Amino acid sequence: AVVSTQSTGKEAELMEKLLIHYFCIVRAHLVDMIPKIVMKFMVRKLATHLSSILIKSLYNEDKISELVQESDKVTRKRKVSSKMMKVLLEAEKLVSNIAVGRSFEFE
């Protein structure tokens, strides 16, 4: 009966240690998972509401003129490109006139 009691006592101690170890593992897992779960819900909520928030801020009448305003650099490039286009169109006209004029001379 003494051996049986010692065996039962050792089994109880072993079971207690295993349960303590198991609960430590579960606690560590929960501590690891809680921030991930919170972030998941935050990201999901942000994703569902972000587009409406951005659209509302985009259509704010105070900012529309600011958003559609051309930068100085782009304005300069557009003007230079426009002038270059006019020059190239004039050059094309001159070249086509010269080519037409020469084609009549050779006939």
Backbone torsions as a table, in degrees:
resi	resn	phi	psi	omega
1	ALA	NA	-31.6	179.7
2	VAL	-68.3	-40.4	179.4
3	VAL	-65.3	-40.3	179.4
4	SER	-64.6	-38.4	178.9
5	THR	-68.6	-42.5	178.2
6	GLN	-64.7	-43.1	179.2
7	SER	-61.9	-43.8	179.0
8	THR	-66.0	-38.4	178.0
9	GLY	-64.7	-42.7	178.8
10	LYS	-66.5	-39.5	178.1
11	GLU	-64.6	-37.8	178.6
12	ALA	-66.4	-42.4	177.6
13	GLU	-63.4	-44.2	178.9
14	LEU	-61.6	-44.2	179.2
15	MET	-62.1	-40.7	178.6
16	GLU	-63.0	-45.5	179.0
17	LYS	-63.3	-41.7	178.8
18	LEU	-64.1	-41.4	178.6
19	LEU	-65.6	-42.5	178.0
20	ILE	-61.1	-45.2	179.5
21	HIS	-63.3	-43.3	178.6
22	TYR	-59.8	-46.6	-179.8
23	PHE	-65.9	-32.1	175.5
24	CYS	-65.2	-41.5	178.0
25	ILE	-64.0	-45.4	179.7
26	VAL	-62.6	-42.4	179.2
27	ARG	-62.8	-43.9	178.6
28	ALA	-62.1	-40.1	178.4
29	HIS	-64.1	-43.5	178.7
30	LEU	-65.5	-41.2	178.5
31	VAL	-62.0	-34.7	178.8
32	ASP	-74.2	-37.3	-173.9
33	MET	-80.7	-30.6	-174.7
34	ILE	-59.4	-49.2	178.0
35	PRO	-62.0	-34.7	178.6
36	LYS	-66.1	-41.2	179.2
37	ILE	-66.4	-43.2	178.9
38	VAL	-61.1	-45.0	179.6
39	MET	-63.8	-38.4	179.3
40	LYS	-59.8	-46.8	-179.7
41	PHE	-68.4	-36.5	177.9
42	MET	-65.5	-44.4	-179.7
43	VAL	-65.6	-41.4	178.9
44	ARG	-61.8	-44.9	179.9
45	LYS	-65.4	-42.0	179.1
46	LEU	-62.8	-43.1	-179.0
47	ALA	-63.1	-38.0	-179.1
48	THR	-74.1	-31.1	-176.4
49	HIS	-100.3	-14.4	-174.2
50	LEU	-65.5	-42.5	-177.1
51	SER	-63.0	-41.7	179.4
52	SER	-67.1	-37.4	178.3
53	ILE	-64.6	-44.3	-179.6
54	LEU	-66.0	-40.4	179.2
55	ILE	-65.3	-41.6	177.5
56	LYS	-61.1	-42.0	-179.7
57	SER	-72.1	-29.3	179.6
58	LEU	-70.4	-38.0	-177.8
59	TYR	-89.3	16.3	174.6
60	ASN	-69.7	122.5	-174.0
61	GLU	-61.6	-27.6	179.7
62	ASP	-67.6	-30.7	-175.3
63	LYS	-94.3	-12.7	-176.4
64	ILE	-60.4	-46.7	-179.2
65	SER	-63.7	-35.2	178.2
66	GLU	-68.9	-39.2	-177.3
67	LEU	-71.6	-34.1	-177.8
68	VAL	-91.6	-3.0	-179.7
69	GLN	-72.1	135.9	-179.2
70	GLU	-82.4	139.7	178.0
71	SER	-72.8	159.3	-179.6
72	ASP	-60.3	-39.5	-179.3
73	LYS	-62.8	-44.2	-179.9
74	VAL	-67.5	-38.6	178.6
75	THR	-61.6	-45.5	178.8
76	ARG	-62.5	-44.7	-179.9
77	LYS	-63.5	-39.3	179.4
78	ARG	-64.7	-42.0	179.2
79	LYS	-65.8	-42.9	178.6
80	VAL	-63.7	-42.5	179.6
81	SER	-65.3	-38.7	178.4
82	SER	-64.0	-44.3	177.5
83	LYS	-63.2	-42.0	179.9
84	MET	-63.6	-38.7	178.2
85	MET	-62.7	-43.0	178.2
86	LYS	-62.5	-44.3	179.2
87	VAL	-62.0	-43.8	-179.4
88	LEU	-66.4	-37.9	176.8
89	LEU	-64.9	-40.7	176.3
90	GLU	-63.8	-41.7	178.5
91	ALA	-63.8	-39.3	178.6
92	GLU	-63.3	-41.3	177.9
93	LYS	-61.9	-44.9	180.0
94	LEU	-62.0	-44.4	-179.6
95	VAL	-65.2	-41.7	179.2
96	SER	-67.5	-35.8	176.3
97	ASN	-65.1	-41.2	179.4
98	ILE	-66.0	-43.1	-179.6
99	ALA	-65.3	-40.6	178.8
100	VAL	-67.3	-41.9	179.8
101	GLY	-63.0	-42.0	-179.6
102	ARG	-71.2	-33.8	-178.5
103	SER	-67.4	-30.5	177.0
104	PHE	-74.5	-33.3	-179.3
105	GLU	-67.0	-33.8	-176.0
106	PHE	-81.1	-15.6	-177.2
107	GLU	-76.3	NA	NA
